[in-house]
Amino acid sequence: MNIFSKKDKVSISSKRKWFIIAIVIAILNPIFSGLVISFAFLTEPELRKQGKILLVISFLWAIVLAYLIELLKRGSYL
């Protein structure tokens, strides 16, 4: 006996909660994890908008971190 039809979707949690979690992951590791999660969001039709926002956040934060690391290296802090 099958209780689910092919059109049923199982929603584990809200989109907003997953988006907040993805932003935190992108901030902690923008290059790899942030990009992987943003591409995963882009593959889901309901999360395309959030995926684009997350992709931009990941790229901008990666650029800021690269600049900060270079600045700290020049000042002999790292």
mmCIF file of the N, C-alpha and C atoms, coordinates in Angstrom:
data_MODEL
# 
_entry.id   MODEL 
# 
loop_
_atom_site.group_PDB 
_atom_site.id 
_atom_site.type_symbol 
_atom_site.label_atom_id 
_atom_site.label_alt_id 
_atom_site.label_comp_id 
_atom_site.label_asym_id 
_atom_site.label_entity_id 
_atom_site.label_seq_id 
_atom_site.pdbx_PDB_ins_code 
_atom_site.Cartn_x 
_atom_site.Cartn_y 
_atom_site.Cartn_z 
_atom_site.occupancy 
_atom_site.B_iso_or_equiv 
_atom_site.pdbx_formal_charge 
_atom_site.auth_seq_id 
_atom_site.auth_comp_id 
_atom_site.auth_asym_id 
_atom_site.auth_atom_id 
_atom_site.pdbx_PDB_model_num 
ATOM 1   N N  . MET A 1 1  ? 0.839  -1.180 0.000  1.00 0.00 ? 1  MET A N  1 
ATOM 2   C CA . MET A 1 1  ? 0.000  0.000  0.000  1.00 0.00 ? 1  MET A CA 1 
ATOM 3   C C  . MET A 1 1  ? 0.883  1.242  0.000  1.00 0.00 ? 1  MET A C  1 
ATOM 4   N N  . ASN A 1 2  ? 0.674  2.110  -0.944 1.00 0.00 ? 2  ASN A N  1 
ATOM 5   C CA . ASN A 1 2  ? 1.457  3.323  -1.082 1.00 0.00 ? 2  ASN A CA 1 
ATOM 6   C C  . ASN A 1 2  ? 0.648  4.502  -0.556 1.00 0.00 ? 2  ASN A C  1 
ATOM 7   N N  . ILE A 1 3  ? 1.157  5.193  0.452  1.00 0.00 ? 3  ILE A N  1 
ATOM 8   C CA . ILE A 1 3  ? 0.409  6.309  1.029  1.00 0.00 ? 3  ILE A CA 1 
ATOM 9   C C  . ILE A 1 3  ? 0.742  7.639  0.354  1.00 0.00 ? 3  ILE A C  1 
ATOM 10  N N  . PHE A 1 4  ? 1.814  7.693  -0.449 1.00 0.00 ? 4  PHE A N  1 
ATOM 11  C CA . PHE A 1 4  ? 2.199  8.909  -1.141 1.00 0.00 ? 4  PHE A CA 1 
ATOM 12  C C  . PHE A 1 4  ? 1.957  8.756  -2.628 1.00 0.00 ? 4  PHE A C  1 
ATOM 13  N N  . SER A 1 5  ? 1.414  9.783  -3.240 1.00 0.00 ? 5  SER A N  1 
ATOM 14  C CA . SER A 1 5  ? 1.328  9.776  -4.695 1.00 0.00 ? 5  SER A CA 1 
ATOM 15  C C  . SER A 1 5  ? 2.590  10.424 -5.247 1.00 0.00 ? 5  SER A C  1 
ATOM 16  N N  . LYS A 1 6  ? 2.762  10.387 -6.539 1.00 0.00 ? 6  LYS A N  1 
ATOM 17  C CA . LYS A 1 6  ? 3.973  10.936 -7.143 1.00 0.00 ? 6  LYS A CA 1 
ATOM 18  C C  . LYS A 1 6  ? 4.054  12.447 -7.015 1.00 0.00 ? 6  LYS A C  1 
ATOM 19  N N  . LYS A 1 7  ? 2.935  13.109 -6.841 1.00 0.00 ? 7  LYS A N  1 
ATOM 20  C CA . LYS A 1 7  ? 2.932  14.573 -6.770 1.00 0.00 ? 7  LYS A CA 1 
ATOM 21  C C  . LYS A 1 7  ? 3.133  15.109 -5.363 1.00 0.00 ? 7  LYS A C  1 
ATOM 22  N N  . ASP A 1 8  ? 3.058  14.265 -4.359 1.00 0.00 ? 8  ASP A N  1 
ATOM 23  C CA . ASP A 1 8  ? 3.228  14.714 -2.978 1.00 0.00 ? 8  ASP A CA 1 
ATOM 24  C C  . ASP A 1 8  ? 4.681  15.055 -2.708 1.00 0.00 ? 8  ASP A C  1 
ATOM 25  N N  . LYS A 1 9  ? 4.875  16.129 -1.955 1.00 0.00 ? 9  LYS A N  1 
ATOM 26  C CA . LYS A 1 9  ? 6.212  16.522 -1.523 1.00 0.00 ? 9  LYS A CA 1 
ATOM 27  C C  . LYS A 1 9  ? 6.244  16.492 -0.005 1.00 0.00 ? 9  LYS A C  1 
ATOM 28  N N  . VAL A 1 10 ? 7.350  16.047 0.518  1.00 0.00 ? 10 VAL A N  1 
ATOM 29  C CA . VAL A 1 10 ? 7.529  16.034 1.959  1.00 0.00 ? 10 VAL A CA 1 
ATOM 30  C C  . VAL A 1 10 ? 8.359  17.258 2.319  1.00 0.00 ? 10 VAL A C  1 
ATOM 31  N N  . SER A 1 11 ? 7.764  18.146 3.077  1.00 0.00 ? 11 SER A N  1 
ATOM 32  C CA . SER A 1 11 ? 8.445  19.369 3.483  1.00 0.00 ? 11 SER A CA 1 
ATOM 33  C C  . SER A 1 11 ? 8.988  19.171 4.888  1.00 0.00 ? 11 SER A C  1 
ATOM 34  N N  . ILE A 1 12 ? 10.311 19.127 4.997  1.00 0.00 ? 12 ILE A N  1 
ATOM 35  C CA . ILE A 1 12 ? 10.942 18.910 6.291  1.00 0.00 ? 12 ILE A CA 1 
ATOM 36  C C  . ILE A 1 12 ? 10.890 20.178 7.140  1.00 0.00 ? 12 ILE A C  1 
ATOM 37  N N  . SER A 1 13 ? 11.128 21.296 6.503  1.00 0.00 ? 13 SER A N  1 
ATOM 38  C CA . SER A 1 13 ? 11.175 22.545 7.241  1.00 0.00 ? 13 SER A CA 1 
ATOM 39  C C  . SER A 1 13 ? 10.850 23.686 6.296  1.00 0.00 ? 13 SER A C  1 
ATOM 40  N N  . SER A 1 14 ? 10.839 24.865 6.829  1.00 0.00 ? 14 SER A N  1 
ATOM 41  C CA . SER A 1 14 ? 10.508 26.026 6.021  1.00 0.00 ? 14 SER A CA 1 
ATOM 42  C C  . SER A 1 14 ? 11.689 26.454 5.155  1.00 0.00 ? 14 SER A C  1 
ATOM 43  N N  . LYS A 1 15 ? 11.385 27.135 4.065  1.00 0.00 ? 15 LYS A N  1 
ATOM 44  C CA . LYS A 1 15 ? 12.424 27.631 3.160  1.00 0.00 ? 15 LYS A CA 1 
ATOM 45  C C  . LYS A 1 15 ? 13.305 28.660 3.859  1.00 0.00 ? 15 LYS A C  1 
ATOM 46  N N  . ARG A 1 16 ? 12.685 29.477 4.683  1.00 0.00 ? 16 ARG A N  1 
ATOM 47  C CA . ARG A 1 16 ? 13.438 30.531 5.378  1.00 0.00 ? 16 ARG A CA 1 
ATOM 48  C C  . ARG A 1 16 ? 14.505 29.936 6.297  1.00 0.00 ? 16 ARG A C  1 
ATOM 49  N N  . LYS A 1 17 ? 14.156 28.869 6.995  1.00 0.00 ? 17 LYS A N  1 
ATOM 50  C CA . LYS A 1 17 ? 15.106 28.229 7.908  1.00 0.00 ? 17 LYS A CA 1 
ATOM 51  C C  . LYS A 1 17 ? 16.298 27.686 7.131  1.00 0.00 ? 17 LYS A C  1 
ATOM 52  N N  . TRP A 1 18 ? 16.054 27.011 6.005  1.00 0.00 ? 18 TRP A N  1 
ATOM 53  C CA . TRP A 1 18 ? 17.143 26.488 5.188  1.00 0.00 ? 18 TRP A CA 1 
ATOM 54  C C  . TRP A 1 18 ? 17.988 27.620 4.617  1.00 0.00 ? 18 TRP A C  1 
ATOM 55  N N  . PHE A 1 19 ? 17.351 28.737 4.277  1.00 0.00 ? 19 PHE A N  1 
ATOM 56  C CA . PHE A 1 19 ? 18.084 29.877 3.735  1.00 0.00 ? 19 PHE A CA 1 
ATOM 57  C C  . PHE A 1 19 ? 19.011 30.468 4.793  1.00 0.00 ? 19 PHE A C  1 
ATOM 58  N N  . ILE A 1 20 ? 18.563 30.613 6.014  1.00 0.00 ? 20 ILE A N  1 
ATOM 59  C CA . ILE A 1 20 ? 19.400 31.136 7.104  1.00 0.00 ? 20 ILE A CA 1 
ATOM 60  C C  . ILE A 1 20 ? 20.571 30.199 7.365  1.00 0.00 ? 20 ILE A C  1 
ATOM 61  N N  . ILE A 1 21 ? 20.313 28.897 7.389  1.00 0.00 ? 21 ILE A N  1 
ATOM 62  C CA . ILE A 1 21 ? 21.391 27.932 7.587  1.00 0.00 ? 21 ILE A CA 1 
ATOM 63  C C  . ILE A 1 21 ? 22.407 28.020 6.463  1.00 0.00 ? 21 ILE A C  1 
ATOM 64  N N  . ALA A 1 22 ? 21.942 28.175 5.235  1.00 0.00 ? 22 ALA A N  1 
ATOM 65  C CA . ALA A 1 22 ? 22.840 28.278 4.083  1.00 0.00 ? 22 ALA A CA 1 
ATOM 66  C C  . ALA A 1 22 ? 23.688 29.541 4.149  1.00 0.00 ? 22 ALA A C  1 
ATOM 67  N N  . ILE A 1 23 ? 23.120 30.642 4.609  1.00 0.00 ? 23 ILE A N  1 
ATOM 68  C CA . ILE A 1 23 ? 23.893 31.884 4.749  1.00 0.00 ? 23 ILE A CA 1 
ATOM 69  C C  . ILE A 1 23 ? 24.995 31.707 5.791  1.00 0.00 ? 23 ILE A C  1 
ATOM 70  N N  . VAL A 1 24 ? 24.683 31.063 6.894  1.00 0.00 ? 24 VAL A N  1 
ATOM 71  C CA . VAL A 1 24 ? 25.700 30.825 7.927  1.00 0.00 ? 24 VAL A CA 1 
ATOM 72  C C  . VAL A 1 24 ? 26.827 29.955 7.366  1.00 0.00 ? 24 VAL A C  1 
ATOM 73  N N  . ILE A 1 25 ? 26.494 28.923 6.620  1.00 0.00 ? 25 ILE A N  1 
ATOM 74  C CA . ILE A 1 25 ? 27.518 28.063 6.025  1.00 0.00 ? 25 ILE A CA 1 
ATOM 75  C C  . ILE A 1 25 ? 28.347 28.839 5.017  1.00 0.00 ? 25 ILE A C  1 
ATOM 76  N N  . ALA A 1 26 ? 27.715 29.690 4.223  1.00 0.00 ? 26 ALA A N  1 
ATOM 77  C CA . ALA A 1 26 ? 28.441 30.490 3.235  1.00 0.00 ? 26 ALA A CA 1 
ATOM 78  C C  . ALA A 1 26 ? 29.388 31.477 3.904  1.00 0.00 ? 26 ALA A C  1 
ATOM 79  N N  . ILE A 1 27 ? 29.006 31.997 5.055  1.00 0.00 ? 27 ILE A N  1 
ATOM 80  C CA . ILE A 1 27 ? 29.881 32.927 5.769  1.00 0.00 ? 27 ILE A CA 1 
ATOM 81  C C  . ILE A 1 27 ? 31.068 32.180 6.371  1.00 0.00 ? 27 ILE A C  1 
ATOM 82  N N  . LEU A 1 28 ? 30.826 30.993 6.909  1.00 0.00 ? 28 LEU A N  1 
ATOM 83  C CA . LEU A 1 28 ? 31.912 30.225 7.517  1.00 0.00 ? 28 LEU A CA 1 
ATOM 84  C C  . LEU A 1 28 ? 32.905 29.703 6.483  1.00 0.00 ? 28 LEU A C  1 
ATOM 85  N N  . ASN A 1 29 ? 32.432 29.277 5.338  1.00 0.00 ? 29 ASN A N  1 
ATOM 86  C CA . ASN A 1 29 ? 33.301 28.740 4.295  1.00 0.00 ? 29 ASN A CA 1 
ATOM 87  C C  . ASN A 1 29 ? 32.749 29.163 2.926  1.00 0.00 ? 29 ASN A C  1 
ATOM 88  N N  . PRO A 1 30 ? 33.075 30.378 2.462  1.00 0.00 ? 30 PRO A N  1 
ATOM 89  C CA . PRO A 1 30 ? 32.432 30.913 1.269  1.00 0.00 ? 30 PRO A CA 1 
ATOM 90  C C  . PRO A 1 30 ? 32.831 30.234 -0.033 1.00 0.00 ? 30 PRO A C  1 
ATOM 91  N N  . ILE A 1 31 ? 34.050 29.750 -0.129 1.00 0.00 ? 31 ILE A N  1 
ATOM 92  C CA . ILE A 1 31 ? 34.516 29.239 -1.411 1.00 0.00 ? 31 ILE A CA 1 
ATOM 93  C C  . ILE A 1 31 ? 33.859 27.916 -1.756 1.00 0.00 ? 31 ILE A C  1 
ATOM 94  N N  . PHE A 1 32 ? 34.003 26.920 -0.926 1.00 0.00 ? 32 PHE A N  1 
ATOM 95  C CA . PHE A 1 32 ? 33.519 25.590 -1.284 1.00 0.00 ? 32 PHE A CA 1 
ATOM 96  C C  . PHE A 1 32 ? 32.079 25.346 -0.840 1.00 0.00 ? 32 PHE A C  1 
ATOM 97  N N  . SER A 1 33 ? 31.846 25.410 0.438  1.00 0.00 ? 33 SER A N  1 
ATOM 98  C CA . SER A 1 33 ? 30.512 25.093 0.951  1.00 0.00 ? 33 SER A CA 1 
ATOM 99  C C  . SER A 1 33 ? 29.467 26.095 0.483  1.00 0.00 ? 33 SER A C  1 
ATOM 100 N N  . GLY A 1 34 ? 29.804 27.362 0.505  1.00 0.00 ? 34 GLY A N  1 
ATOM 101 C CA . GLY A 1 34 ? 28.854 28.386 0.069  1.00 0.00 ? 34 GLY A CA 1 
ATOM 102 C C  . GLY A 1 34 ? 28.444 28.215 -1.374 1.00 0.00 ? 34 GLY A C  1 
ATOM 103 N N  . LEU A 1 35 ? 29.402 27.923 -2.231 1.00 0.00 ? 35 LEU A N  1 
ATOM 104 C CA . LEU A 1 35 ? 29.083 27.728 -3.641 1.00 0.00 ? 35 LEU A CA 1 
ATOM 105 C C  . LEU A 1 35 ? 28.308 26.439 -3.888 1.00 0.00 ? 35 LEU A C  1 
ATOM 106 N N  . VAL A 1 36 ? 28.661 25.384 -3.195 1.00 0.00 ? 36 VAL A N  1 
ATOM 107 C CA . VAL A 1 36 ? 27.950 24.113 -3.370 1.00 0.00 ? 36 VAL A CA 1 
ATOM 108 C C  . VAL A 1 36 ? 26.497 24.258 -2.936 1.00 0.00 ? 36 VAL A C  1 
ATOM 109 N N  . ILE A 1 37 ? 26.266 24.880 -1.806 1.00 0.00 ? 37 ILE A N  1 
ATOM 110 C CA . ILE A 1 37 ? 24.899 25.044 -1.327 1.00 0.00 ? 37 ILE A CA 1 
ATOM 111 C C  . ILE A 1 37 ? 24.116 25.996 -2.222 1.00 0.00 ? 37 ILE A C  1 
ATOM 112 N N  . SER A 1 38 ? 24.752 27.057 -2.697 1.00 0.00 ? 38 SER A N  1 
ATOM 113 C CA . SER A 1 38 ? 24.027 27.974 -3.579 1.00 0.00 ? 38 SER A CA 1 
ATOM 114 C C  . SER A 1 38 ? 23.657 27.287 -4.891 1.00 0.00 ? 38 SER A C  1 
ATOM 115 N N  . PHE A 1 39 ? 24.527 26.439 -5.434 1.00 0.00 ? 39 PHE A N  1 
ATOM 116 C CA . PHE A 1 39 ? 24.175 25.698 -6.645 1.00 0.00 ? 39 PHE A CA 1 
ATOM 117 C C  . PHE A 1 39 ? 23.072 24.678 -6.367 1.00 0.00 ? 39 PHE A C  1 
ATOM 118 N N  . ALA A 1 40 ? 23.060 24.099 -5.173 1.00 0.00 ? 40 ALA A N  1 
ATOM 119 C CA . ALA A 1 40 ? 21.979 23.183 -4.808 1.00 0.00 ? 40 ALA A CA 1 
ATOM 120 C C  . ALA A 1 40 ? 20.647 23.938 -4.723 1.00 0.00 ? 40 ALA A C  1 
ATOM 121 N N  . PHE A 1 41 ? 20.674 25.144 -4.178 1.00 0.00 ? 41 PHE A N  1 
ATOM 122 C CA . PHE A 1 41 ? 19.468 25.962 -4.122 1.00 0.00 ? 41 PHE A CA 1 
ATOM 123 C C  . PHE A 1 41 ? 19.012 26.342 -5.529 1.00 0.00 ? 41 PHE A C  1 
ATOM 124 N N  . LEU A 1 42 ? 19.945 26.611 -6.421 1.00 0.00 ? 42 LEU A N  1 
ATOM 125 C CA . LEU A 1 42 ? 19.585 27.001 -7.788 1.00 0.00 ? 42 LEU A CA 1 
ATOM 126 C C  . LEU A 1 42 ? 18.915 25.874 -8.565 1.00 0.00 ? 42 LEU A C  1 
ATOM 127 N N  . THR A 1 43 ? 19.147 24.634 -8.184 1.00 0.00 ? 43 THR A N  1 
ATOM 128 C CA . THR A 1 43 ? 18.517 23.521 -8.889 1.00 0.00 ? 43 THR A CA 1 
ATOM 129 C C  . THR A 1 43 ? 17.067 23.313 -8.473 1.00 0.00 ? 43 THR A C  1 
ATOM 130 N N  . GLU A 1 44 ? 16.681 23.869 -7.332 1.00 0.00 ? 44 GLU A N  1 
ATOM 131 C CA . GLU A 1 44 ? 15.295 23.747 -6.868 1.00 0.00 ? 44 GLU A CA 1 
ATOM 132 C C  . GLU A 1 44 ? 14.495 24.949 -7.357 1.00 0.00 ? 44 GLU A C  1 
ATOM 133 N N  . PRO A 1 45 ? 13.398 24.720 -8.068 1.00 0.00 ? 45 PRO A N  1 
ATOM 134 C CA . PRO A 1 45 ? 12.608 25.843 -8.609 1.00 0.00 ? 45 PRO A CA 1 
ATOM 135 C C  . PRO A 1 45 ? 12.083 26.801 -7.547 1.00 0.00 ? 45 PRO A C  1 
ATOM 136 N N  . GLU A 1 46 ? 11.720 26.287 -6.367 1.00 0.00 ? 46 GLU A N  1 
ATOM 137 C CA . GLU A 1 46 ? 11.173 27.156 -5.319 1.00 0.00 ? 46 GLU A CA 1 
ATOM 138 C C  . GLU A 1 46 ? 12.254 27.989 -4.634 1.00 0.00 ? 46 GLU A C  1 
ATOM 139 N N  . LEU A 1 47 ? 13.518 27.598 -4.769 1.00 0.00 ? 47 LEU A N  1 
ATOM 140 C CA . LEU A 1 47 ? 14.610 28.267 -4.046 1.00 0.00 ? 47 LEU A CA 1 
ATOM 141 C C  . LEU A 1 47 ? 15.579 29.002 -4.958 1.00 0.00 ? 47 LEU A C  1 
ATOM 142 N N  . ARG A 1 48 ? 15.205 29.257 -6.203 1.00 0.00 ? 48 ARG A N  1 
ATOM 143 C CA . ARG A 1 48 ? 16.117 29.913 -7.142 1.00 0.00 ? 48 ARG A CA 1 
ATOM 144 C C  . ARG A 1 48 ? 16.488 31.329 -6.686 1.00 0.00 ? 48 ARG A C  1 
ATOM 145 N N  . LYS A 1 49 ? 15.524 32.083 -6.187 1.00 0.00 ? 49 LYS A N  1 
ATOM 146 C CA . LYS A 1 49 ? 15.796 33.446 -5.727 1.00 0.00 ? 49 LYS A CA 1 
ATOM 147 C C  . LYS A 1 49 ? 16.807 33.438 -4.576 1.00 0.00 ? 49 LYS A C  1 
ATOM 148 N N  . GLN A 1 50 ? 16.577 32.560 -3.608 1.00 0.00 ? 50 GLN A N  1 
ATOM 149 C CA . GLN A 1 50 ? 17.492 32.453 -2.478 1.00 0.00 ? 50 GLN A CA 1 
ATOM 150 C C  . GLN A 1 50 ? 18.860 31.942 -2.928 1.00 0.00 ? 50 GLN A C  1 
ATOM 151 N N  . GLY A 1 51 ? 18.892 31.067 -3.924 1.00 0.00 ? 51 GLY A N  1 
ATOM 152 C CA . GLY A 1 51 ? 20.164 30.567 -4.449 1.00 0.00 ? 51 GLY A CA 1 
ATOM 153 C C  . GLY A 1 51 ? 20.994 31.667 -5.075 1.00 0.00 ? 51 GLY A C  1 
ATOM 154 N N  . LYS A 1 52 ? 20.339 32.573 -5.792 1.00 0.00 ? 52 LYS A N  1 
ATOM 155 C CA . LYS A 1 52 ? 21.053 33.702 -6.401 1.00 0.00 ? 52 LYS A CA 1 
ATOM 156 C C  . LYS A 1 52 ? 21.614 34.632 -5.330 1.00 0.00 ? 52 LYS A C  1 
ATOM 157 N N  . ILE A 1 53 ? 20.798 34.903 -4.308 1.00 0.00 ? 53 ILE A N  1 
ATOM 158 C CA . ILE A 1 53 ? 21.264 35.756 -3.205 1.00 0.00 ? 53 ILE A CA 1 
ATOM 159 C C  . ILE A 1 53 ? 22.444 35.106 -2.499 1.00 0.00 ? 53 ILE A C  1 
ATOM 160 N N  . LEU A 1 54 ? 22.351 33.829 -2.246 1.00 0.00 ? 54 LEU A N  1 
ATOM 161 C CA . LEU A 1 54 ? 23.417 33.100 -1.568 1.00 0.00 ? 54 LEU A CA 1 
ATOM 162 C C  . LEU A 1 54 ? 24.695 33.062 -2.405 1.00 0.00 ? 54 LEU A C  1 
ATOM 163 N N  . LEU A 1 55 ? 24.565 32.931 -3.712 1.00 0.00 ? 55 LEU A N  1 
ATOM 164 C CA . LEU A 1 55 ? 25.722 32.927 -4.597 1.00 0.00 ? 55 LEU A CA 1 
ATOM 165 C C  . LEU A 1 55 ? 26.449 34.267 -4.540 1.00 0.00 ? 55 LEU A C  1 
ATOM 166 N N  . VAL A 1 56 ? 25.694 35.352 -4.559 1.00 0.00 ? 56 VAL A N  1 
ATOM 167 C CA . VAL A 1 56 ? 26.295 36.689 -4.472 1.00 0.00 ? 56 VAL A CA 1 
ATOM 168 C C  . VAL A 1 56 ? 26.972 36.892 -3.122 1.00 0.00 ? 56 VAL A C  1 
ATOM 169 N N  . ILE A 1 57 ? 26.311 36.467 -2.052 1.00 0.00 ? 57 ILE A N  1 
ATOM 170 C CA . ILE A 1 57 ? 26.907 36.597 -0.712 1.00 0.00 ? 57 ILE A CA 1 
ATOM 171 C C  . ILE A 1 57 ? 28.205 35.797 -0.631 1.00 0.00 ? 57 ILE A C  1 
ATOM 172 N N  . SER A 1 58 ? 28.213 34.600 -1.173 1.00 0.00 ? 58 SER A N  1 
ATOM 173 C CA . SER A 1 58 ? 29.419 33.757 -1.129 1.00 0.00 ? 58 SER A CA 1 
ATOM 174 C C  . SER A 1 58 ? 30.575 34.414 -1.872 1.00 0.00 ? 58 SER A C  1 
ATOM 175 N N  . PHE A 1 59 ? 30.306 34.906 -3.072 1.00 0.00 ? 59 PHE A N  1 
ATOM 176 C CA . PHE A 1 59 ? 31.368 35.545 -3.854 1.00 0.00 ? 59 PHE A CA 1 
ATOM 177 C C  . PHE A 1 59 ? 31.893 36.807 -3.172 1.00 0.00 ? 59 PHE A C  1 
ATOM 178 N N  . LEU A 1 60 ? 30.977 37.660 -2.710 1.00 0.00 ? 60 LEU A N  1 
ATOM 179 C CA . LEU A 1 60 ? 31.423 38.904 -2.073 1.00 0.00 ? 60 LEU A CA 1 
ATOM 180 C C  . LEU A 1 60 ? 32.208 38.635 -0.791 1.00 0.00 ? 60 LEU A C  1 
ATOM 181 N N  . TRP A 1 61 ? 31.731 37.698 0.020  1.00 0.00 ? 61 TRP A N  1 
ATOM 182 C CA . TRP A 1 61 ? 32.439 37.386 1.260  1.00 0.00 ? 61 TRP A CA 1 
ATOM 183 C C  . TRP A 1 61 ? 33.800 36.757 0.973  1.00 0.00 ? 61 TRP A C  1 
ATOM 184 N N  . ALA A 1 62 ? 33.903 35.942 -0.075 1.00 0.00 ? 62 ALA A N  1 
ATOM 185 C CA . ALA A 1 62 ? 35.193 35.352 -0.444 1.00 0.00 ? 62 ALA A CA 1 
ATOM 186 C C  . ALA A 1 62 ? 36.178 36.441 -0.863 1.00 0.00 ? 62 ALA A C  1 
ATOM 187 N N  . ILE A 1 63 ? 35.710 37.429 -1.604 1.00 0.00 ? 63 ILE A N  1 
ATOM 188 C CA . ILE A 1 63 ? 36.575 38.533 -2.024 1.00 0.00 ? 63 ILE A CA 1 
ATOM 189 C C  . ILE A 1 63 ? 37.031 39.342 -0.810 1.00 0.00 ? 63 ILE A C  1 
ATOM 190 N N  . VAL A 1 64 ? 36.108 39.622 0.104  1.00 0.00 ? 64 VAL A N  1 
ATOM 191 C CA . VAL A 1 64 ? 36.460 40.377 1.313  1.00 0.00 ? 64 VAL A CA 1 
ATOM 192 C C  . VAL A 1 64 ? 37.476 39.604 2.154  1.00 0.00 ? 64 VAL A C  1 
ATOM 193 N N  . LEU A 1 65 ? 37.268 38.313 2.308  1.00 0.00 ? 65 LEU A N  1 
ATOM 194 C CA . LEU A 1 65 ? 38.215 37.508 3.088  1.00 0.00 ? 65 LEU A CA 1 
ATOM 195 C C  . LEU A 1 65 ? 39.592 37.453 2.434  1.00 0.00 ? 65 LEU A C  1 
ATOM 196 N N  . ALA A 1 66 ? 39.637 37.315 1.116  1.00 0.00 ? 66 ALA A N  1 
ATOM 197 C CA . ALA A 1 66 ? 40.925 37.292 0.416  1.00 0.00 ? 66 ALA A CA 1 
ATOM 198 C C  . ALA A 1 66 ? 41.656 38.618 0.606  1.00 0.00 ? 66 ALA A C  1 
ATOM 199 N N  . TYR A 1 67 ? 40.930 39.718 0.522  1.00 0.00 ? 67 TYR A N  1 
ATOM 200 C CA . TYR A 1 67 ? 41.535 41.039 0.730  1.00 0.00 ? 67 TYR A CA 1 
ATOM 201 C C  . TYR A 1 67 ? 42.020 41.196 2.173  1.00 0.00 ? 67 TYR A C  1 
ATOM 202 N N  . LEU A 1 68 ? 41.221 40.754 3.124  1.00 0.00 ? 68 LEU A N  1 
ATOM 203 C CA . LEU A 1 68 ? 41.616 40.854 4.527  1.00 0.00 ? 68 LEU A CA 1 
ATOM 204 C C  . LEU A 1 68 ? 42.854 40.021 4.838  1.00 0.00 ? 68 LEU A C  1 
ATOM 205 N N  . ILE A 1 69 ? 42.911 38.826 4.298  1.00 0.00 ? 69 ILE A N  1 
ATOM 206 C CA . ILE A 1 69 ? 44.078 37.961 4.531  1.00 0.00 ? 69 ILE A CA 1 
ATOM 207 C C  . ILE A 1 69 ? 45.330 38.588 3.935  1.00 0.00 ? 69 ILE A C  1 
ATOM 208 N N  . GLU A 1 70 ? 45.211 39.132 2.739  1.00 0.00 ? 70 GLU A N  1 
ATOM 209 C CA . GLU A 1 70 ? 46.366 39.789 2.109  1.00 0.00 ? 70 GLU A CA 1 
ATOM 210 C C  . GLU A 1 70 ? 46.791 41.020 2.906  1.00 0.00 ? 70 GLU A C  1 
ATOM 211 N N  . LEU A 1 71 ? 45.830 41.765 3.402  1.00 0.00 ? 71 LEU A N  1 
ATOM 212 C CA . LEU A 1 71 ? 46.132 42.949 4.213  1.00 0.00 ? 71 LEU A CA 1 
ATOM 213 C C  . LEU A 1 71 ? 46.834 42.556 5.513  1.00 0.00 ? 71 LEU A C  1 
ATOM 214 N N  . LEU A 1 72 ? 46.380 41.487 6.145  1.00 0.00 ? 72 LEU A N  1 
ATOM 215 C CA . LEU A 1 72 ? 47.007 41.030 7.381  1.00 0.00 ? 72 LEU A CA 1 
ATOM 216 C C  . LEU A 1 72 ? 48.400 40.460 7.134  1.00 0.00 ? 72 LEU A C  1 
ATOM 217 N N  . LYS A 1 73 ? 48.619 39.861 5.978  1.00 0.00 ? 73 LYS A N  1 
ATOM 218 C CA . LYS A 1 73 ? 49.954 39.351 5.650  1.00 0.00 ? 73 LYS A CA 1 
ATOM 219 C C  . LYS A 1 73 ? 50.947 40.492 5.453  1.00 0.00 ? 73 LYS A C  1 
ATOM 220 N N  . ARG A 1 74 ? 50.491 41.550 4.810  1.00 0.00 ? 74 ARG A N  1 
ATOM 221 C CA . ARG A 1 74 ? 51.384 42.708 4.594  1.00 0.00 ? 74 ARG A CA 1 
ATOM 222 C C  . ARG A 1 74 ? 51.779 43.371 5.911  1.00 0.00 ? 74 ARG A C  1 
ATOM 223 N N  . GLY A 1 75 ? 50.876 43.373 6.862  1.00 0.00 ? 75 GLY A N  1 
ATOM 224 C CA . GLY A 1 75 ? 51.148 43.988 8.153  1.00 0.00 ? 75 GLY A CA 1 
ATOM 225 C C  . GLY A 1 75 ? 51.851 43.041 9.116  1.00 0.00 ? 75 GLY A C  1 
ATOM 226 N N  . SER A 1 76 ? 52.265 41.892 8.651  1.00 0.00 ? 76 SER A N  1 
ATOM 227 C CA . SER A 1 76 ? 52.959 40.873 9.438  1.00 0.00 ? 76 SER A CA 1 
ATOM 228 C C  . SER A 1 76 ? 52.127 40.378 10.611 1.00 0.00 ? 76 SER A C  1 
ATOM 229 N N  . TYR A 1 77 ? 50.835 40.392 10.464 1.00 0.00 ? 77 TYR A N  1 
ATOM 230 C CA . TYR A 1 77 ? 49.974 39.847 11.501 1.00 0.00 ? 77 TYR A CA 1 
ATOM 231 C C  . TYR A 1 77 ? 49.746 38.352 11.294 1.00 0.00 ? 77 TYR A C  1 
ATOM 232 N N  . LEU A 1 78 ? 49.895 37.894 10.063 1.00 0.00 ? 78 LEU A N  1 
ATOM 233 C CA . LEU A 1 78 ? 49.747 36.465 9.778  1.00 0.00 ? 78 LEU A CA 1 
ATOM 234 C C  . LEU A 1 78 ? 51.055 35.887 9.323  1.00 0.00 ? 78 LEU A C  1 
# 
